[in-house]
Amino acid sequence: MNSIYTKLTTNEPIIYRAKYHWAILLGPILMILIGGLALKSQGYHAWALIVFGSIWGIFAYINLQRSEIRLSRNKVLINIGFPLRKSIDILLDEIIFIDYYQPTLGSMLNFGKILVMDKRKKKYAFRFVAAPAEFVKEVHHQIDTLSPSSTPNL
């Protein structure tokens, strides 16, 4: 496993940690619930829903446990995904855009999608991140502390 801690140097402490939200499990739970309610009338089809929902739930739970989103002094480090692992390191001075989106349910449960674009115009989107507004605020704050303060010409 490619851990974030192996990519950090000794003088690069982690400033902020974000995690995936438990809402990633809502889809599998709903599928298992629908399959369970339809057992008497649908038989094998309902069992297929339950089995598929269970497998999806196992993968979602492992993804929830293994995903890491960290902010250090100089970069954003992201390790997400199961079974296909995606590892992304973005230097803070290469980020030209970072924002978040929260749907209605995400606003109520405090999860959402983080959108990042770097200088090479490569776009990244990470869904089901817990407290995305706080993570984006911390990244903006860290970018502001890195960039030299410039006074506007009046």
WOWOGI-V903346 format. One record per residue. N is the residue number from 0. RES is the residue in three letters. D_LAST is the distance of its C-alpha to the last C-alpha in whole Angstrom. Layout:
BEGIN
n->N res->RES d_last->D_LAST
n->N res->RES d_last->D_LAST
END
This chain:
BEGIN
n->0 res->MET d_last->53
n->1 res->ASN d_last->50
n->2 res->SER d_last->48
n->3 res->ILE d_last->44
n->4 res->TYR d_last->45
n->5 res->THR d_last->47
n->6 res->LYS d_last->43
n->7 res->LEU d_last->42
n->8 res->THR d_last->42
n->9 res->THR d_last->43
n->10 res->ASN d_last->39
n->11 res->GLU d_last->38
n->12 res->PRO d_last->38
n->13 res->ILE d_last->38
n->14 res->ILE d_last->35
n->15 res->TYR d_last->36
n->16 res->ARG d_last->39
n->17 res->ALA d_last->40
n->18 res->LYS d_last->43
n->19 res->TYR d_last->45
n->20 res->HIS d_last->46
n->21 res->TRP d_last->49
n->22 res->ALA d_last->49
n->23 res->ILE d_last->49
n->24 res->LEU d_last->53
n->25 res->LEU d_last->53
n->26 res->GLY d_last->54
n->27 res->PRO d_last->57
n->28 res->ILE d_last->58
n->29 res->LEU d_last->58
n->30 res->MET d_last->60
n->31 res->ILE d_last->63
n->32 res->LEU d_last->63
n->33 res->ILE d_last->64
n->34 res->GLY d_last->66
n->35 res->GLY d_last->68
n->36 res->LEU d_last->68
n->37 res->ALA d_last->70
n->38 res->LEU d_last->72
n->39 res->LYS d_last->75
n->40 res->SER d_last->75
n->41 res->GLN d_last->73
n->42 res->GLY d_last->75
n->43 res->TYR d_last->74
n->44 res->HIS d_last->71
n->45 res->ALA d_last->69
n->46 res->TRP d_last->70
n->47 res->ALA d_last->68
n->48 res->LEU d_last->65
n->49 res->ILE d_last->66
n->50 res->VAL d_last->66
n->51 res->PHE d_last->63
n->52 res->GLY d_last->61
n->53 res->SER d_last->63
n->54 res->ILE d_last->62
n->55 res->TRP d_last->58
n->56 res->GLY d_last->58
n->57 res->ILE d_last->59
n->58 res->PHE d_last->56
n->59 res->ALA d_last->54
n->60 res->TYR d_last->55
n->61 res->ILE d_last->55
n->62 res->ASN d_last->51
n->63 res->LEU d_last->50
n->64 res->GLN d_last->51
n->65 res->ARG d_last->50
n->66 res->SER d_last->47
n->67 res->GLU d_last->44
n->68 res->ILE d_last->40
n->69 res->ARG d_last->38
n->70 res->LEU d_last->35
n->71 res->SER d_last->35
n->72 res->ARG d_last->32
n->73 res->ASN d_last->32
n->74 res->LYS d_last->33
n->75 res->VAL d_last->35
n->76 res->LEU d_last->39
n->77 res->ILE d_last->41
n->78 res->ASN d_last->44
n->79 res->ILE d_last->46
n->80 res->GLY d_last->49
n->81 res->PHE d_last->53
n->82 res->PRO d_last->55
n->83 res->LEU d_last->52
n->84 res->ARG d_last->50
n->85 res->LYS d_last->46
n->86 res->SER d_last->44
n->87 res->ILE d_last->40
n->88 res->ASP d_last->38
n->89 res->ILE d_last->34
n->90 res->LEU d_last->32
n->91 res->LEU d_last->29
n->92 res->ASP d_last->27
n->93 res->GLU d_last->29
n->94 res->ILE d_last->28
n->95 res->ILE d_last->26
n->96 res->PHE d_last->27
n->97 res->ILE d_last->29
n->98 res->ASP d_last->30
n->99 res->TYR d_last->33
n->100 res->TYR d_last->35
n->101 res->GLN d_last->38
n->102 res->PRO d_last->40
n->103 res->THR d_last->42
n->104 res->LEU d_last->45
n->105 res->GLY d_last->42
n->106 res->SER d_last->40
n->107 res->MET d_last->43
n->108 res->LEU d_last->44
n->109 res->ASN d_last->41
n->110 res->PHE d_last->41
n->111 res->GLY d_last->39
n->112 res->LYS d_last->38
n->113 res->ILE d_last->35
n->114 res->LEU d_last->34
n->115 res->VAL d_last->32
n->116 res->MET d_last->31
n->117 res->ASP d_last->31
n->118 res->LYS d_last->29
n->119 res->ARG d_last->33
n->120 res->LYS d_last->32
n->121 res->LYS d_last->35
n->122 res->LYS d_last->35
n->123 res->TYR d_last->37
n->124 res->ALA d_last->38
n->125 res->PHE d_last->40
n->126 res->ARG d_last->42
n->127 res->PHE d_last->43
n->128 res->VAL d_last->41
n->129 res->ALA d_last->41
n->130 res->ALA d_last->38
n->131 res->PRO d_last->36
n->132 res->ALA d_last->33
n->133 res->GLU d_last->33
n->134 res->PHE d_last->33
n->135 res->VAL d_last->30
n->136 res->LYS d_last->28
n->137 res->GLU d_last->30
n->138 res->VAL d_last->29
n->139 res->HIS d_last->25
n->140 res->HIS d_last->25
n->141 res->GLN d_last->27
n->142 res->ILE d_last->24
n->143 res->ASP d_last->21
n->144 res->THR d_last->23
n->145 res->LEU d_last->24
n->146 res->SER d_last->21
n->147 res->PRO d_last->18
n->148 res->SER d_last->16
n->149 res->SER d_last->12
n->150 res->THR d_last->9
n->151 res->PRO d_last->6
n->152 res->ASN d_last->4
n->153 res->LEU d_last->0
END
